[in-house]
């Protein structure tokens, strides 16, 4: 354990002390897109609604490698096919694309001809309508298989520079491989340039399958889902899954002899962008299911065994939302008196002192379970996507996505237990007293308050949901360990992540900083992947269930012995 302080002097905390809140989202219906000047808003796009056939390839060449060929977004790169862009004017988008937002990883496109920029903007707008058609199709059908056997690393990959240890990349990920990164391993900011290397997701090649250590077995539990994200097991053993884009919560019950769910049901639909799911009160007989929808905490009445919500959603409290990170995870204290909600930042590294839309973001917030009495529990956590409570304790843990645009090996993502009042650095500092060069000279008083996280992961891994292994199927040495899903990088020249990792706690409840590759094999080459782990939970029989929004499926990992 490193530096731990509980000094609550930061102005963020002072302002958060004000108990009950209404968050007037910074993006009201008439708010300008990224504060675009009014004069730009109404500029007419000469290609509006009618980009030339070339616009598509211009878009894919210049923008697709980060935003995805269909504008689907990737990790923390915003989608363009839906979201704020689709309701902005062409003029506002043109203005934003021209100036870019270097500090946040979006290049300026001022150097390409104006006509091209307008064409690209017109094309981006058409992505909105093509997305609508694409998403009504079965998820697999939109991803044509590429070559017959791309499972083997291609020749171009071998020519890529080798990673600098202890950092790694997809070519070296292997089940059982133990890793440990410490802050003394970190390079200087901008030691390498900021990469734009989002993956193209292709259909699973015929001979590809997730890899695990001997003794473990991976089976396909469910397929044909639509963007499955967080998964959490109810006290009765049912597994609940958030389909974030569709606004659904699904429930999966049981495991048949051929490894499939015995029953599947839509528990609830009509949510905005659900992610976090939890059961209240804690214990064997919950009466509510809480959902971290992107802009609010909602809850549904529930009894063990329900496959459909027995009543409509009840709104508990608004959450800060709008731009930026959209997942919200939820945990309760073991006595049921407090609710914790993780809310990621609105941007890569905008300064909360001067950016109103960062208010109460990059935090873990605490509430009463009725939504009253908000306060900031821990802050400076850029995006705690996975919020977990260590079983039988009140210790909260975060699986966190750190910032981009400082180079290949900065800033590491992390898994850590969090402290009440703890400050984890964002955006002014990182990993203990390293100042972010984009905020030089700011908040010197916080330098010694920055807590160094327990487990430093490979930078840009995109660590999403985490869970503690409280089952009994895996060998004894796995009990109490952490498993986490690493969705995979975009801001790294050679990709990394795209795996499930294990953080051994050695039955001590504490992490030593080590972690281990546990399930790998989703990457085809430096350009293509076929799977992306998101959610992870311990199933009722002690196997692990892992959601994958690349192949739109759920994997089941069980222990079958040597
Ligand atoms: C190197 C990666 C990269 C490339 C290439 C790139 N972008 Fe971006 N873009 C980003 C990132 C990262 C952000 C989010 C910045 C932030 O956090 O504010 C972004 C944000 C945006 C936004 C704002 C989205 C929103 O919802 O607020 C638009 C519009 C956009 N990009 C359009 C484009 C277009 C058009 C191109 C091609 C001409 C392009 N981008 C190329 C990385 C990239």
Boltz pocket constraint, residues with backbone or C-beta under 6 A from the ligand:
constraints:
  - pocket:
      binder: B
      contacts: [[A, 59], [A, 62], [A, 63], [A, 64], [A, 65], [A, 66], [A, 67], [A, 76], [A, 77], [A, 78], [A, 79], [A, 80], [A, 83], [A, 84], [A, 85], [A, 93], [A, 96], [A, 97], [A, 101], [A, 104], [A, 105], [A, 106], [A, 107], [A, 109], [A, 120], [A, 121], [A, 124], [A, 194], [A, 195], [A, 196], [A, 323], [A, 346], [A, 347], [A, 348]]
      max_distance: 6.0
